[in-house]
Amino acid sequence: MKIAIGADHGGFELKARIMAAFKDCKDYGCFDPEACDYPDYADDVAMAVAKGDADFGVLICRTGIGMSMAANRFQGIRAALCRTVAEAEIARRHNGANILCIGADETEDKVAYDMLNAFMSAQVDEATRHVVRRGKLERAKRLSDFSLLAKEDAEVWAAIKDQVEQEDTEINLIASENTSSRAVRLAAGSVLMNKYAEGYPGKRWYSGCLPVDAAEELARKRACELFGADHANVQPHCGSAANMAVYLATIKPGDTILSLSLDQGGHLSHGSPVNFSGKLYNIVPYTVNRETECLDYDALEQQAMEVKPKILLAGASAYPRTIDFKRIREICDKCGAIMLVDMAHIAGLVAGGAHESPVPYADFVTSTTHKTLRGPRGGLVLCKEQYAKALDSAVFPGMQGGPLENIIAAKAICFREWMQPEMKEYAAQVVKNCKAMCKAVQDRGFRIVSGGTDNHLFLVDVKQKGMTGKDAAAALDNAGIVVNKNTIPYDTESPFKTSGIRVGTASITTRGVKEAEAAKIGGWIADILSDITNVELQQKIKAEAAKLVAGFPVP
Ligand SMILES: *Cc1c(COP(=O)(O)O)cnc(C)c1O
């Protein structure tokens, strides 16, 4: 077992004697008895343990207090200042300490050796109560991640604290949201945000871009590897910007885009009249079949042959069924359109193999990185090699200045996370949970758009039960179940009221929820929607919901 050892001048001599007794020590200084600053050595030893270069750390100063304070600032470090062998053992067993701090003035050599032996040989106790307590130690209700703000800016701190509390206590079923990993959030908040980096890795308009070049190159390479794409541009600030980049790279204002109508599940940036896309381009909407509420590929083909669009856009924000990309490719080939797939909603299912990938078929694939893909809030474009240059110049200098390199680094982390085998299970579980929840609602007599779901979301027709989507969502919100109102195909209500709600399972699945809980939540949704003015029932379910999610802590 490898031990990283460090001391200041007060612990210098004891360190030398411990190193003589324990051959596996690697010395992180100090290297002479001159007066020095203990945090410098604590930093190096803590990093060695945090990185996994050492199994344990030992830090020594006169009292051990400064060293333990310094080491405990590091994430992943638990440094214990011990005076007795029993304390050293329990610090490891119960608290999972990984650095032993020793006060040289207070500790006999023999006690120091015995403490280190006890520390290293004790097994970390895996009894549930200790695991739970250590989890709390690590995260301190997630408040420890940003406690510095409480004094620096109490108002912003309060907003973040409220979001933490909301995530901890509510059931988030917003289909376009997820719960990003701590690693993703760390990169997103990192110093990489300080760098201006107009251009691309190796060809920047600013000096000093080597670190961000490394991050962006990783993100590009990993995106290509994860999705099997020729080329990736990871700079778009959001999904709408990713779509804009493709339009800019390929067509002229006034050209025709054939895309799914917004009120049937399309997205603003697919040609809504209030969006740049609808203002700049000639948008022709296609629709789902009135009976099946599914895409009708034959009708789409006929329309495409009449319209001859420059771009045929597939992809949606509220479509609960799989999309047949092969069929859309055939239509594009026939009518001569560029095939653009916006997989913003299903990117995680694609990455995890729970939905067929559009990448082999499409000329361009755009996405957000924060929905089922579970990364930072941002955009992504993948394309065939022949379009790489046009795409890159459309993003920069075409439509953006400096990229958000902190967010790009977080995207790189997200892509790597998806290469881990457990993410395949996650993607499959998102769909299983969605089917289970959908069935629970459907079994209680609610009409589900298209009769069910193949992916991470389903749409409930609440109008059929005499309420608007707006009122249904508000009633659920009172019970701590968060969904959004949504238009359903051929909706007769205004987009502000709507006839439906959209329900998604990406976020709760990240927290570890399985089909049994998903079905239970579905039952609650049915309970509330069967009696939306029953405030007492909403209160009761809110308490039960909070209890349920408490068992599935946010990562
Ligand atoms: C969410 C979404 C986008 C983009 O969203 P931004 O808010 O701009 O990041 C684009 N297309 C579809 C289909 C979406 O669902």
The ligand as an SDF file (V2000), in Angstrom:
LIG
                    3D

 15 15  0  0  0  0  0  0  0  0999 V2000
  -34.6400   21.5660  -26.4380 C   0  0  0  0  0  0  0  0  0  0  0  0
  -34.5940   21.5140  -27.8940 C   0  0  0  0  0  0  0  0  0  0  0  0
  -33.7390   22.3300  -28.6510 C   0  0  0  0  0  0  0  0  0  0  0  0
  -32.8700   23.4220  -28.1480 C   0  0  0  0  0  0  0  0  0  0  0  0
  -33.0400   23.9990  -27.0130 O   0  0  0  0  0  0  0  0  0  0  0  0
  -32.1760   25.1860  -26.3840 P   0  0  0  0  0  0  0  0  0  0  0  0
  -33.0750   25.6290  -25.3130 O   0  0  0  0  0  0  0  0  0  0  0  0
  -31.9520   26.2110  -27.4480 O   0  0  0  0  0  0  0  0  0  0  0  0
  -30.8960   24.5840  -25.9170 O   0  0  0  0  0  0  0  0  0  0  0  0
  -33.6900   22.1300  -30.0120 C   0  0  0  0  0  0  0  0  0  0  0  0
  -34.4110   21.1910  -30.5880 N   0  0  0  0  0  0  0  0  0  0  0  0
  -35.2380   20.3870  -29.9100 C   0  0  0  0  0  0  0  0  0  0  0  0
  -35.9890   19.3410  -30.6270 C   0  0  0  0  0  0  0  0  0  0  0  0
  -35.3740   20.5290  -28.5400 C   0  0  0  0  0  0  0  0  0  0  0  0
  -36.2090   19.7510  -27.8720 O   0  0  0  0  0  0  0  0  0  0  0  0
  1  2  1  0
  2  3  1  0
  2 14  2  0
  3  4  1  0
  3 10  2  0
  4  5  1  0
  5  6  1  0
  6  7  2  0
  6  8  1  0
  6  9  1  0
 10 11  1  0
 11 12  2  0
 12 13  1  0
 12 14  1  0
 14 15  1  0
M  END
$$$$
